[in-house]
Amino acid sequence: MRRKKKWACVFSIFKGKKVKYFILKFKKMTLKTRSWVKKRVKITGRGKFKLAKAWKRHLLSDKTKKAKKRNKYWLIVSKSETKKIARQLPHG
Protein backbone atom coordinates (compact mmCIF):
# COMPACT_ATOMS: atom_id res chain seq x y z
CA MET A 1 0.00 0.00 0.00
CA ARG A 2 1.32 3.42 -0.92
CA ARG A 3 1.68 6.07 1.73
CA LYS A 4 0.50 9.61 1.11
CA LYS A 5 3.19 12.20 0.54
CA LYS A 6 3.78 14.64 3.34
CA TRP A 7 5.63 16.96 1.00
CA ALA A 8 4.45 18.72 -2.14
CA CYS A 9 6.92 19.30 -4.93
CA VAL A 10 6.55 22.77 -6.44
CA PHE A 11 8.28 24.28 -9.45
CA SER A 12 8.77 27.96 -10.03
CA ILE A 13 10.77 30.18 -12.33
CA PHE A 14 13.64 31.98 -10.61
CA LYS A 15 15.91 34.21 -12.70
CA GLY A 16 14.89 32.40 -15.88
CA LYS A 17 15.61 28.92 -14.47
CA LYS A 18 13.17 26.28 -13.33
CA VAL A 19 13.66 25.74 -9.58
CA LYS A 20 12.28 22.81 -7.64
CA TYR A 21 11.45 23.13 -3.95
CA PHE A 22 9.35 21.26 -1.44
CA ILE A 23 6.51 22.48 0.75
CA LEU A 24 5.19 20.57 3.73
CA LYS A 25 1.49 19.69 3.34
CA PHE A 26 -0.76 20.32 6.33
CA LYS A 27 -4.11 18.68 6.90
CA LYS A 28 -6.90 21.12 7.55
CA MET A 29 -8.21 20.72 11.08
CA THR A 30 -11.94 20.06 11.34
CA LEU A 31 -14.20 21.08 14.18
CA LYS A 32 -16.35 18.19 15.24
CA THR A 33 -19.63 18.45 17.12
CA ARG A 34 -20.18 16.04 20.00
CA SER A 35 -23.07 13.75 19.10
CA TRP A 36 -24.57 13.63 22.59
CA VAL A 37 -24.88 17.43 22.65
CA LYS A 38 -26.66 17.80 19.33
CA LYS A 39 -29.13 15.08 20.33
CA ARG A 40 -29.92 16.28 23.85
CA VAL A 41 -29.45 20.05 24.01
CA LYS A 42 -31.69 22.76 22.57
CA ILE A 43 -30.81 26.45 22.28
CA THR A 44 -33.34 29.04 23.44
CA GLY A 45 -34.02 32.34 21.68
CA ARG A 46 -31.67 34.16 24.04
CA GLY A 47 -28.85 31.70 23.47
CA LYS A 48 -29.22 29.67 26.65
CA PHE A 49 -29.07 25.89 26.62
CA LYS A 50 -31.85 23.68 27.88
CA LEU A 51 -31.80 19.96 28.68
CA ALA A 52 -34.59 17.48 29.30
CA LYS A 53 -34.84 16.32 32.91
CA ALA A 54 -34.29 12.71 33.90
CA TRP A 55 -36.62 10.17 35.58
CA LYS A 56 -39.59 10.54 33.23
CA ARG A 57 -39.22 7.78 30.63
CA HIS A 58 -40.54 4.59 32.21
CA LEU A 59 -41.96 3.12 35.44
CA LEU A 60 -44.12 6.22 35.82
CA SER A 61 -46.85 4.31 37.65
CA ASP A 62 -44.49 3.94 40.63
CA LYS A 63 -43.72 7.66 40.81
CA THR A 64 -45.90 10.19 42.58
CA LYS A 65 -47.83 12.86 40.71
CA LYS A 66 -45.65 15.53 42.28
CA ALA A 67 -42.44 13.83 41.08
CA LYS A 68 -43.78 13.52 37.54
CA LYS A 69 -44.88 17.15 37.50
CA ARG A 70 -41.47 18.30 38.80
CA ASN A 71 -39.71 16.68 35.82
CA LYS A 72 -42.20 17.93 33.25
CA TYR A 73 -40.30 20.95 31.92
CA TRP A 74 -36.84 21.59 30.51
CA LEU A 75 -33.86 22.44 32.69
CA ILE A 76 -31.96 25.65 31.89
CA VAL A 77 -28.22 24.96 32.09
CA SER A 78 -26.09 26.98 34.54
CA LYS A 79 -23.46 29.48 33.31
CA SER A 80 -20.50 27.27 34.21
CA GLU A 81 -21.96 24.31 32.31
CA THR A 82 -22.93 26.57 29.38
CA LYS A 83 -19.26 27.18 28.58
CA LYS A 84 -18.58 23.43 28.45
CA ILE A 85 -21.54 22.74 26.20
CA ALA A 86 -20.78 25.67 23.89
CA ARG A 87 -17.26 24.31 23.39
CA GLN A 88 -18.72 20.99 22.23
CA LEU A 89 -21.04 22.72 19.71
CA PRO A 90 -18.55 24.59 17.50
CA HIS A 91 -21.03 25.30 14.69
CA GLY A 92 -24.09 25.90 16.87
N, C-alpha and C positions, 0 to 999 in steps of 0.2 A: 504494500500500500504506500502511495506517495504522500509525503508530508507537505503541508502548505508552506510556501515560502514566507519567511518573516521579513525579508528584504525585498524591496522593489528596485529594479534596475531602471535607471532613467538616463536618457541621452539628451544632451543639449549642445548647442553650438557656442564655443568659446574662442574668440579671436580667430574665427574662420575654420576651426578644427572641431571635429565631433568628439565630445568628452563624455565618458561614461562614469556615472557615480551612483551610489546606492543610498536609498532612503529606507529607514525602518518603518514598517507598516504597523499601525496601531488599530486595534479593534475598537469600534465605537461602543462606549458603555451604554447599556440600556437600563432604564429605570423600571423596575418590576413592581407591580401592585401585589400586595399580600391577598391571597384568595379569601381568607377568612374575613378580612375587613370588608371587601366589596360585597360579600354575601350577607353580612350581619349588621352593617352600620349604614344609617341613612343620614343625610345632611339636611339640616333645617334651612329655612329661608335666610336666617341670620348667620349661617355658617357654623352652627353648633352641630355636634354629633349626637345621635340618639341610638340607643340599643334596646332590643327587646328584653324584657325581664325573664328570669328563669322560673321554673316550677309551675308552668302552666300548660304543659303538653299532654300529659297522661296521668292517670290515677286521680282525676279531679273529683271523683265521688268521695274520696277519703279526705279531701281538704275542706276546710270550712268556707262559708260564703265570704267571710271577711278576708281570708287569705287569697281567694281567687280574685276578689275585687282589688286588692292591693297590687297584684301583679298584672292588672289589666292594661295599663298604659305603658308607654315607652319611658326609658330612663335617659335623662340628659347627662352626658358624660362630663366629669369634672375637668377643670382647666389643665391640671397636671396630666391627666390621661389623654386630653385632646391633642397635646403635642405629640405623644407617642403614636396615636392613631393617624394624625396628619402626615407623619413621616412615612407611614406604611401605605399611604394613598398619594403617590407622587403626582398623578394626573387628575386628581379629584378636586 
